[in-house]
């Protein structure tokens, strides 16, 4: 059965990590993060004593550490970034106190790094503390509170805890609409993220109007060729693709790609993302001759720009492996799966959800060839990771249990799902 792709949804969130306060950026993950500025500033209702020369130097050092951590984050080197982010946090706490907004920003960044590693238990208390500081110091309807709510919602959404995520997204949206107005880019971002949450749950009727409103705001405020418009077009295209509305999806993917190539250049990672997603569409239609060169170009860009051991490279290798497996080209697929797994284990650790997904895909790959002895331990390890990281009631755990339950009978059909960072739960299953 042809592989089913789940392309990148670059959901643009208001800063979750490594941003200046006023900036938003996107990568191939469910959310993007934002760093709050590290320069000491006066906060309403909070007296800021004059800084000594030593304190100013310490804050400059914290900012330098933060910038280094940001660079490592962008390179996918989360383990190297974490100690730098921890040092920056310690300095800000020492100089500014435990409840300063910049401390909240630093907590947010550290939380994001842990989230990127799949260390959700470490990330959650940091996000919660960041939110508590913002609410206490800035008030419950400040835009930074909305940012914090959005980021915490992203954490819960990634864990499949949609019941916790939805009210946070809704509260975040309400704050931004009230404070910034109905047509602010941050409102568009919030609408986009809420739409993504509904899409993940298969609630397409709720998701579509939110995506459309988000797109309309970005086009009106930023212009029709802004990178954020490309993000919105990409996400709307993905919504149509998963519903089988390929005729609606293709022109949106193509327009998103065209904007990114024009504005960002031919070799930008977001161009690689668009190429990957367009390949997903063609793969779903069985147009393999059109899909393969897009996948290869996407991989080449990510390797050149991000390096051969970046998580997005692992993602691309996995997708290419799924593509070849769907055509029965096992000799090409296996080394790609194995290299993808090696990168994710090295960069993210052996218990990340993406590692579990890759193990699941490898198990499905071996099972498709009748190599049950090779497949079973991969299924079991994938299940163990998912239960530990996501909890025993997560849909991915149910999928793993299903795979094992029907592991031996050969009459079951294998459905292999193509996944990317924004769809952490999509992978191979047995039906």
PyMOL commands that set and color helices and strands:
alter all, ss='L'
color gray80, all
select helices_A, chain A and resi 53-74+78-96+101-116+120-138+143-158+162-180+185-200+204-222+227-242+246-264+269-284+288-306+311-326+330-348+353-368+372-390+395-405
alter helices_A, ss='H'
color red, helices_A
select strands_A, chain A and resi 4-5+414-415+417-418+429-430
alter strands_A, ss='S'
color yellow, strands_A
deselect
rebuild
show_as cartoon
